[in-house]
């Protein structure tokens, strides 16, 4: 893993619970993965990201996640290379979310 900035699931949960409008959750998994289990993020599969960047607001803090952190790390690097400055990877992805925040998701991922 590179030097991609990280956010831990506990921090994201706290921000979402506080209805922090500065944060934007981006899910870069595939539609079938999203359909079986998601945390309410905006779905843009990683391969669609180059042509769908206009859907993202560079003024927001974007937290990117996938299943375990690999695809989302690549997505963070891609967005940073295209001028997005406040982008973080969700450490451990939705697997960490299911482990630490919402165990009901475990069997669905």
N, C-alpha and C positions, 0 to 999 in steps of 0.2 A: 504494500500500500504506500502511496506517495504522501506528500505533505498536504493532503487535502484537509481543510478545516472541518472539524467534526462537531456535531451536537449529539448529546446523549438523549435517549428516549425519555428519561425522567424530566429533562429540561423542556423538551418539546411538549410533553403532556402538560406541564405546568403552564406553558405559554398558551396552549390551546384552551385549557380550562379557564384561563384569564381572558379569553376572547381577544388576544393580542392581534390587532388588525395589521400590524407591520410584518407578520409572518405568513409565508405562503408555502404550503407543502406540495411538493412535486413528486409524483410517483412515476418512475421510469420503467416499470415492469410492463409485461404484455397484457392486453385486455382480458384474456382468460385468467391470468393470475389476479388481476384487480377484481374481477367478478367474484372469485372464490373467497377473497379476503382483502380488505383495504382499511385504511385509517382515515378515509375521507379526503385524501389528497387529489390534486388535479392530475389526471392521467395523460402523460405524453410518453409513449414507449420510446426508449433511448434511440432507436433507429429513425424515429420521426422528429427528434429534437431539432436537427438543423433547419427543417422547413417549418417548424412550429414555434420558434423562439419568440415570435411576435406576440404569443399568448402570455408571455411572462413580463412582469413589471419589474424593471431593474431597480426601482426605488424600494422594493420590499426585501425583506430577508427571506431568501429562498432556502428551504431545507429539502434536499433531494433524498429519496429513499428507493430501494429496490428490495429484493428478498434478503440479502445478507451484507450488502455494501459494495460489491464489485462494480456493478453497472452504474450505481449512483456516484461512486468516486470518479469514474470516467466522465459522467455527465457534468459533475462539478468542474472538473478540469476543462471540459469543452466550453461550458458557460463562462468560466473565468477568462479563457482565451478569447472569448467574444465580448468582453467588456463588462460582464456581470461581476460586481465586486463583493456583494454580500451574499455568498452562496456557501452552504454547508452540507456535508454529508451526514445523514442520520446513522450514527455508529451502530453497526449490527443489523440495520434494516428492519424490515417488518418481523423478522425472526426475534430480534431483541425486544421489539414492542410486544410481541406475543408472550415472550418469556417474562418480562418485567412489568408490563402494564395491563395487557388484556389476554389472559390465558385462554379465553374462549376461542381465540383465533388459531390456537396451536394446531388443531387437527385440520384446518382449512388451507394452510399455506403449502 
